[in-house]
Amino acid sequence: MSPSRSLDEDIQQHYARPDLGTAILAALANAGKDVTNLTPEDLAPVDEFHIRGRQATLELARAVGLDAAKHVLDVGSGIGGLSRCIAREFGCRVTGVDLTNEYCRVATMLAERVSLSHLVSYRHGNALNLPFPDGSFDVVWTQHVAMNIPDKATLYREMYRVLKAGGALAIYDILAGHAGSVLFPVPWARLPETSFLVTPNQLRQLLEDTGFAIASWKDMTPAAREWFANLARTIQQSGLPPLGFHMLLGPEFQAMAQNQRRNLEEGRIVLAQVIGRK
């Protein structure tokens, strides 16, 4: 990390590209989609910026018991894919917050294009200082976000603070494995200086110290390995699709994906689905 820049600036630089919304719409048009009348399915290849995509989102939603009565805070909402998915599937209201302002702008634009603006909204903000009052949400949700945040104690305290009493924390995150250092670059970091993984035991301790009761914990690593193997075969056979994660990460995506697969296969990282209760 450059000494002249903050960690937040380096993370935003990793994820942001100034023409992302235009690029997504152009790729959709090239794929034969009507960009004035899009569906969530049209956006699926780029929407779910995490391992196992929409399947993982729906599994987490069912595990935490989403329904139309819930108001969800999506911490690290990116371009809004999972928020649009759960709003459409379960009828819940979703507020997204993300450190990258360009992602918030693109998420808002895409929500309008798929006619979900009445259920989803996005705020530019920092997960360590959430811009919401205490007890605002029924569910706090985060997928593949904590890897970029060193101060996890403050992160989970903020999530706990904005949850209503009896509310739930839904986590789907990459954690440190037992088999050595992560190989870089990976989708969440080009260099070790912006990667902050904890082990499953450390995460459990952090959550319990914050006040959460662990309601469920599932190791999703085997499913993640299978998903990456299938992704690698698809790319090898057909090349990169016109719309996909490479649009968010640029020309290093293939190296990142290859390293991510090796990290999973070699036990350098693991994947967990966790539900905590306040």
N, C-alpha and C positions, 0 to 999 in steps of 0.2 A: 504494500500500500504506500502510495506517495505521501511523504511527510507534509506536503502542502495541501493535502486534501483530507477530508474527514472520511470515516468509514461509511457513513450514509451516502456521501457523494460517490465513493467507489462502487457501492452496491447499485446505486441508480445508474451509474455508467455501465455496469455489467448488463443490466436488463433493458435499458431504454434505447429506442431508436426513434428519431424525430418524425419519421414518415410512416410509422407503423400502421395507423388506421388506413391511410391511402393504399399501402402495400397489401393489406388484408383484403380490402375491397377489390383491388385490381386482380388479385389471385382468384377471388371468388368469381369475378366476371369472366376471367380466362377459363375457369372450370365450367362455365355455362350457367352460373347462378344469376338470378335476378336480384341485384344488390338493393333494389328498392322494396323487395318483399322476401326477406330472408327468414329462415327457420333455424332453431337451435341446432338441428341436425347438419345444416349447411356449415355451421361454424365448428362442429365437433372436432375436426382434425387439429385445430389450433387452440381450442377453448380450454382444454383440460391439461394444464401445464404441470403434470405430475405423473409419477409412475402408475401405469394401469388405467389412466384416463378416467372416462366417465363411469366405468364399472366400479372403480374405487370410490368415486363420489357417491354413487347410489348405495353402495354397501355401508359407507359411513353414515349417510342420511338415515338409513333404516336402523342402524345400530343406536343412533341417538334419538330415534323416535320423532322425526320431523312430521309436522302436519300444518294445516293452514292457520292454526292459532299461534304458531311460533313466530317470534321476531329473532332473526339470526344476525349475528355480527361475523362477517367473514374477514379475518385478520390476514392481510397479505393477499388481497383479492385479485391482484394481477389485472388481466383484461376482462375479468368478470365471468369466465366460463362456468365455474361451478355455481356461482350465485344465480346465474340465469337457469342453469340446469335444475337446481333444487326449487327455485321459485316456480318454474313451470311444472315440475313433477309433483310437488307437494303443496303448492299454493301459499307457501310461507313468504313473509316479507324478509328481505335480506338487505342489510347495509354493509357495503364493502369499504375497507380502509386499506390504502396502499402507500408505500413510501415513494413510489415512482409516479409522478404527476401525469406523465404521458399515458401510463396504463389506465389511470382513472378517466382520462379524456376518452380513450378508445373504448373502455368498458361502457361509459355512458352512451357513446355513439352506437355501439352494437346493441345495447339494450333497447334503444329507440328503434333500430332496424328490425328487431324481432318482436316488437310490441310488448315489451315487459317492463317499461319504465314505471308502470304503476306499482310494481312489486319490488324493484331493485333500485338502489341508489349508491353512489360512490363518493368517498371523501379522501382527499389527500391528507395523510397523517402518519405519525410514527407509532408503531405498536408499543413502544415503551412509555408513551404518554397519550393514551387513547382519548380522542376529543369527544367523549360522551360522559354523561352523569353516571353515578353509581347505580347499579341495579337496573340497567336499561334493557337488557336482552335476556331472552329465554335460553338461547344457545350461543356460545362463542365457538367458532369453527376455524380451524387452521390446517392447511395442507401444504407441506413442503415450504415452510417459511422460517422456522426457528433455526435452520442451519446457518443463516446469515446474521444471527443475533447473538452476541457474546453474553449479554446481561440477561440470562434466562430467568433469574429470580424476579427481576422487575417485570419481564414479559408476562409471566404467569400471575404475578400479583395484579397487574393491570387487567388481565382477562378475568380474574376472580372478582375484582372490584366492579366491573361493568355487568357482571351476571346477576340476575335476580336470585334470591334465596331459593334453593331447590333446582336451580338451572344447571345446564350441562355444558361441559367442555368437550368438543370433538376434535381429536388430533389424528392426523395421518402424516407421519414424518419420518425422515431419514435420520438414523442414529448411528453412532460409532460402533463398528464391529470389533472383533477380538483379534483380527489377523493383520494388524499393522496399519500404516498410514494410508490415507486416501490418495489415489492416483488422480492428478489434475491434468487438464481442465475437466470440470464436471458441469452439469447444467446450472448449478447454483453458484459456482465460483470458478474463476480461471486460475486463481492462485490460493495457496493456503491462508493467506492473510485475511480473506473474507469468508472463511469457512470455520464454523464453530459447532462441532458435533459433540453431543453427550452420549454416554452409553445408556442402554435401557434402565439399568439400575439407578443411574444418576437422574434420569428423567422421572422415574417413579419417586425418588426422594424429593426432587424439586416440587413436584405436584403435591405430595403429601405435606411437605413443609409449608406450602402456600395455604393449605386447608382443604384441598380436594380429596374426596374419597374416590379411589379407583373402582369404577363399576365394571369395566371390561378391558382386557388387554389381549390383542391378537398379533402374533408374529406373521407379517405378510411377506416375509423375505422369499419363501419358495415361489409364491405366485408372481413376485416381482421378477425373479430370475427367468421364469417361463415367458413372461410378457416381453422382456428384453430380447430373449432368444428369437421370439416370433418377429419382433420389430427389426432385428438385424437381418433375418432372412428376407423380409419384405423389401428392405432397402437394397439388399444385395441383388434381388431378382428384378425389382422394378425401379430402383432409384428413389430419390426423394420425391414425395408428392408435391403438387403445386401449393398446397396449404398444409402447414405443419409447424412443429416446434422450431424448426430451423429458421422460420421467419422471425422468431423472437431472439434467437441466439446468434444468427449469422453464420459465416463460413466455418466456424469451429464446431458446429453442432455435431458433425459425425465423429470427431475426435472425442467430444464430450460424451456422446452416447456409447462409444466403444469403451471408454474408461468407466462409465457408470455400470456397464454390464460386467466388466472385470471386477470392479469394486464389490458388486453383489456376489459374483461367483466365488471370489476369493475370501469372502467374509470380512472385507474391510469396512463395509457398511451393512446395516440391517434396516428393515422397514417395519414400523409398528402402527397399528390402529388402536387408539386408546380413547376411552370414554371416562371422564371424571365428573363428579357431582359436587356441587356447592352445598 
